[in-house]
Amino acid sequence: MLKKILISLSIFFGVLFLILIIYLAVLYTTLPDVRLLEGWKPPQASVVYDYRGRYYGDIGVQRRYYVSIDRIPKKVIYAFVAAEDRNFFKHFGVDIGAIIRAMIANLKAGRVVQGGSTITQQLAKNLFLTRERTIGRKIREALLAIKIERTFSKEKILELYLNQIYLGNGAYGVEAASRVYFGKHVEDLTLEEAALLAGLPKAPSKFNPLVNPELAKTRRNYVLRRMLEEGYITQEEYETAINKPVVVSESSKYRVSDYVLDMIKEYLSEKYGDIALQGGLKIYTTIDRDLQVLAVKSLKKGLERLARINGIPFLPESEEDMERYYKAQRNVLVDGKIYVAKIEEVKDGEAAVLIGKKRFSVDLKGLNLEGRKYVFVRLHRDFNGWSARLVPDLEGALVSLDVHTGAIRAIVGGRSYSYSSFNRAVRARRQPGSAIKPVIYLAALLKGETQISSIDARPRTFYDPATGQEWTPKNYGDEEYTVVTLREALAKSINTATVNLLDKLGFEIVLSVGDKVGLRDLKPYYSLALGTVEVTPLQLTSAYQVFANLGKRCKPFLIKKVVDRSGNIIEENSPQCEEVLPPQETRVLVDMLRAVILEGTGRSARFIPRIVAGKTGTTDEYMDAWFIGFSPYIVAGVWVGYDIKQSLGPGMSGARAALPIWKDFMTVAAAKYPNDDFPLPEGTIVVPINPKDYVIADETCPGVDMVFVEGTQPRLTCSDLSNIISP
C-alpha cells in the first residue's frame, strides 16, 4: 500500500513538475525580446547653459546622461554590486541563495525586510514589467533575468542598469546622480561618493544627502563595509572613507525646474515636438545665472518686506511650508488675524476651509485654486458670528534684458516656482499705471516739444469711451498744479498734466509710438494716460529697452543655440534689432527719465553707483505697483500685486512696493557693467538750464544739465534775461 502511495505521489509530482516546466517554457517564449536592449537609449535630459556657457539646469522626461561602461570606474561598479547583488558576477540572473536568505529573514521578522532580487532582475522589472506585487510578475521577472543573462555580457548588463536606475532628486543613472549631488562626472567620483550613490536605490528619498545627510552617511558606511567584506577595498581605504563627511556640490542647490526652464520646455516642445522629448540636447541661453539668482533673491526679499507691512505672517516656498504652518499655528480664533486654512472643498466660486475644527466658507473672487491645499484667510467677528475672508497671495515678477541685444538676462515669474509655476512675467496682463507715460512724452518730443516746454496741469473733465462717462483725472495725494514743464510732469508723475498733454497731441501719434516700442494694444481713450491698458512685465520692460537703446528696438530672446545629441546645431539665434524711433528725441526722453531718479518719484534710487533712469507706475487703489528702469547696458522691470485685482494697501505705490526690489537688483546688476553715461547721438546737445526761469545758466545763476535736440534749446541766458528785465 505504501509503495502504491509513493508511486502515485511520484506520478503526481512528476506530472505537476512537467506542467510547471511546460508552463515556464511557454511563458519564456512569450517574454519580450530582450535583444531590443542592444540599441536601447533611454530618454535623456537636455542640458541648459547660461550665456557664459555655465550649467544652469536640465529639462526632459528624465534627468539622465547615458555613459558607456568604460567611463564608469570600478569603484562605482563594485559599490553597487556590494550593496545590491554580491553574487552578481557568479549567478545566471537569479540568485537562489539570496532568495532563500530573504525568505528566512522575512519569516523571522514577520514582514518584508529583505529582498532577493538580483541586479539583472531589477533591470528586467524596470524596463519590461509593471511594479505589481504578484507571483506571476515575479516569475516573469526571474525568467526575463535569465534571458537577459543568456543574451548579454555582465558588462553590458551593468551598463544598462547603472544608466537606468533611479537615484533620487530627479536623477536617473550614475552620471546624472554624480552631477546632481557632487557637481562632477561619474569618472571623477571618490570612493566615499561612489558608496553614497550605491546606497540610494534602496530608498532614494530617505537617503537623499541633500535632505538627510546623516542618514545618507549611515547608509554610505554600510555600503563601504559591504565592499570591505567582499574584498573590493582594503581596511585602510575603508577606515579613511567612513570618516569623510558628506559633502554635496553647491550646484546641487539649484532647483530642478524654474520659470526659465519652463519657458525653454514650452518653446522646444512647440517647435520640435518629439525631438525635444527625446532629450540629449544642449541649449545655450541668454540667461546670466548670477543675475537670475539675484533676481529671485531680490523679489523674495521685497515681497517678504511687503508681507510684513501688510500683516501677512510669512510667504510660503511650497505647499509643504503651508502645511507645516497650518499644523503649528494656534487655532484660538482672534478677530482680524490672518490664518492658514485647509481647503476642504471648492464649488461654485466658493471654498469650504478649515482652521482646526472650525469650518468657514470663503468667496474665491475668481481666484483659481487648482491643485492648492491651503489658503490665507482673515477672520472677522460681528453680531452674526465668525466669518473668513480670503487673503490673496502677494506676488511679483522681475524681468531683465540686455539693452543692446534684447537678450533676456533674468526672468522670475513669481515669489516661488515650487509654490506656483504660473509665470507672471510673461502671462500676467496688468495695468501699467504711470509707467506708460514715457510713450506720451516721447510723442510730444517727436511733435517738436522740449523737456522744458510747458503744459497746463490744472484738472479738466473728459469723456472716456472706455467707461462711457465723464471723467476728471486726479493727482497722487490730490496734489494740485498750474503750469509745469514736461520734465517736471514726468518726473513727478503728474496725472492732470499728462492727460492734458495727450489731449493736445491727439491719439494717433501716441498709439504710433506705442506700436513702435511693442505696446500694440493701446486704445484711444484718455484714461490711457494713466495706464488703463493691460501689458505683461516682459512687454513693458521690452518697451523701455527701446528707450535705453535710444530708439533701437531689439526683440527679446531667450535661446541662443540648440545642439542635438550628435553635435549638430539645429537652431541658432542672434539679436534682431531695428531703429524704430529717432535717437535724438529718444535721448531727450532718457534725460527726462533720469530726472525721475534725481528729482521725482524714483528719488530713492539716486544713490545707485551707476547712471540709471526709469519710471514708477501705480494703478487705481494701489492694485499694481511697477518700476521699470535702466542703465546704458541693462534694463529691469518689477511688478508687484495680487493675482486677483485687489489693493496692495494704502500708499503702496510703485515707489514704495516695486522700486525697493528694483534697487536691490540693479545695485548689483548695473555694477557688472562700466560706469558710463548714456551716449549723446549726433544732433543732440547738453545745455545747463536754470530751473527757475528755464534759460541757459551762466556765471550769474545755477543750472541743471539737460539734453535737447540741437536747435531746440533756449537762446537766452540768465544774463540776457536780467538785461531784459532791468530798466
HELIX and SHEET records of a PDB file:
HELIX    1   1 LEU A    2  THR A   30  1                                  29    
HELIX    2   2 VAL A   34  GLY A   39  5                                   6    
HELIX    3   3 ILE A   69  ARG A   71  5                                   3    
HELIX    4   4 LYS A   74  GLU A   84  1                                  11    
HELIX    5   5 ILE A   96  ALA A  109  1                                  14    
HELIX    6   6 ILE A  119  PHE A  128  1                                  10    
HELIX    7   7 ILE A  135  THR A  151  1                                  17    
HELIX    8   8 LYS A  154  GLN A  164  1                                  11    
HELIX    9   9 VAL A  174  PHE A  182  1                                   9    
HELIX   10  10 VAL A  186  ASP A  188  5                                   3    
HELIX   11  11 LEU A  191  ALA A  198  1                                   8    
HELIX   12  12 PRO A  213  GLU A  229  1                                  17    
HELIX   13  13 GLN A  235  ILE A  242  1                                   8    
HELIX   14  14 GLU A  250  LYS A  253  5                                   4    
HELIX   15  15 TYR A  259  TYR A  272  1                                  14    
HELIX   16  16 ASP A  274  GLN A  278  1                                   5    
HELIX   17  17 ARG A  289  ILE A  309  1                                  21    
HELIX   18  18 GLU A  319  ALA A  328  1                                  10    
HELIX   19  19 ARG A  424  ARG A  427  1                                   4    
HELIX   20  20 GLY A  433  ILE A  436  5                                   4    
HELIX   21  21 LYS A  437  LEU A  446  1                                  10    
HELIX   22  22 TYR A  476  ASP A  478  5                                   3    
HELIX   23  23 LEU A  486  ALA A  491  1                                   6    
HELIX   24  24 ASN A  495  LEU A  505  1                                  11    
HELIX   25  25 PHE A  507  LYS A  516  1                                  10    
HELIX   26  26 TYR A  526  LEU A  530  5                                   5    
HELIX   27  27 PRO A  537  ALA A  548  1                                  12    
HELIX   28  28 PRO A  583  GLU A  599  1                                  17    
HELIX   29  29 ARG A  603  ALA A  605  5                                   3    
HELIX   30  30 ASP A  620  TYR A  622  5                                   3    
HELIX   31  31 GLY A  654  ALA A  657  1                                   4    
HELIX   32  32 LEU A  659  ALA A  669  1                                  11    
HELIX   33  33 ALA A  670  LYS A  672  5                                   3    
HELIX   34  34 CYS A  718  ILE A  725  1                                   8    
SHEET    1   A 5 TYR A  55  ILE A  59  0                                        
SHEET    2   A 5 SER A  46  TYR A  49 -1                                        
SHEET    3   A 5 LYS A 282  THR A 285  1                                        
SHEET    4   A 5 ILE A 559  VAL A 563 -1                                        
SHEET    5   A 5 ILE A 569  GLU A 572 -1                                        
SHEET    1   B 2 ARG A  63  ARG A  64  0                                        
SHEET    2   B 2 ALA A 171  TYR A 172  1                                        
SHEET    1   C 5 LYS A 358  ASP A 363  0                                        
SHEET    2   C 5 GLU A 350  ILE A 355 -1                                        
SHEET    3   C 5 ILE A 338  LYS A 347 -1                                        
SHEET    4   C 5 TYR A 374  ASP A 382 -1                                        
SHEET    5   C 5 GLY A 385  VAL A 391 -1                                        
SHEET    1   D 5 ILE A 408  VAL A 412  0                                        
SHEET    2   D 5 LEU A 394  ASP A 402 -1                                        
SHEET    3   D 5 ILE A 634  TYR A 642 -1                                        
SHEET    4   D 5 ASP A 624  PHE A 630 -1                                        
SHEET    5   D 5 ALA A 613  THR A 618 -1                                        
SHEET    1   E 2 SER A 454  ASP A 456  0                                        
SHEET    2   E 2 VAL A 483  THR A 485 -1                                        
SHEET    1   F 2 PHE A 462  ASP A 464  0                                        
SHEET    2   F 2 GLN A 469  TRP A 471 -1                                        
SHEET    1   G 2 LYS A 552  CYS A 554  0                                        
SHEET    2   G 2 CYS A 577  GLU A 579 -1                                        
SHEET    1   H 2 THR A 684  ILE A 689  0                                        
SHEET    2   H 2 VAL A 704  VAL A 709 -1                                        
END                                                                             
